[in-house]
Amino acid sequence: MEVEFRVNSDHLGWDDPAIEPAIQEYTSPLWPFGRREKAQAVLEEKQKELLEKHGIEEDSSLGVTVLKVDGVETEEEAWEVIKSFQEDIDKLYREEFGLDEPLEVAIRERARA
């Protein structure tokens, strides 16, 4: 079974709440060119590592981000995977950026594999 979750917060997108702190953390103000792009790339890599850790596939189009949990037998199992991912990404944002911006998701649609 595959369960899709729509990301209702700005996480995992261009306006991610961690982008400004990431610019400060991962780039130097002495070299102002391409700071956002560099910070975005590092942040996306860290997010990708967490997605892979939890076996979640991300799909973004037209400003909508969908997280797909596949290989579960019930919706409750999919929620467990998503909750674990939420905890890890919230921990990353708190520890690395000092942000308390929780990831908000809701079930988007159900599809059986």
N, C-alpha and C positions, 0 to 999 in steps of 0.2 A: 504494500500500500504506500502511496505517496501522498503527503500532506503538504500543502503550500500555506505559508504564512506571509502576510503583507506587513512590511515594516511601516508602522504609522508614525515613527519619529524620524528625525533627519539623519539617523545613523546610517552608515554604509553608503552615503551619497555625497554629492559635491558640497552640500551645506552641512556636512557632519559637524556636530558640536565640538569635536576634538580638533578641527582643522587649525583654528587660531593657536591653541596651545601647542599643536604639533609643529607649526611654523617656528614658534619660539624654541621648542625642544630640539628639533632636528636640523635647523638651518642657522646660518650665521648672519646677523644684521650687517656684517662687514661686506658681504656679497649679496646685494639685494635682488639680483636677477634670478628669476625662477624659483623663489623661495616656496611659494604655494605649491607648485608642481612637485618639487622635491619632497616637501612635507606630505603631500597627498600620496605620493608613491610609497613612502615609508609606512604611513598609516594604513594604506590599503594592504600592504604586505603583512603587517601584524594582524589585521582583520582576517585576511585570507588564511593565515596559519590557524587562527581560532576556528574558522569555518571548516577547514580540513580536519582539525582535531576532533570535531563533533560530527563529521560526515555530512555536512550541510552544503547544499549547492545554492549559490546566489545567482539571481537573474535580475538585471536592472534594465528597464527601458522606459523612456519618456518620464523620467523622474520617479518611477515606482520601483521599489526594490522588493523582490519576493525571495523568501528563503524556502528551499524545498528539502523536506526530510523524507527520504526514501528507505525502503527496506524495513519498515515497522509494520506491526500487525494491527495496531489500534491507534486511534487519535491520541489517546492518553500517552502512549509511548512517544509519539511525535512531540507532544507537549513537554515531556521529560527532557528530550534532546534539546529543544528550544530553551527551556528554563536553564539547563546547564550552560548553554552557549551565552544566554543573557548574563548569568552570573560571571562568567569569564570575561566578557567584554566590559561589563560594568566595573569589574576589578581592574582591568587594564586602564580604563578611563580614570578611575580614582587614583591608582598608584602612579601612573605615568604623567597624568595631566592635571590631577587635583579636581576632576570634574565629577559631579554627582548628577549625571544625565542618564537616566535609565532608558534602555532600549525598549520600545513599545511595539508589540506585534499582535496581530489577530489572524485567525484562520481566514484564508482567502478563498480557497476552493479545495474540494477533495477530488482526487483522481485515483482510481485503482490501477495498479500496474499489472 
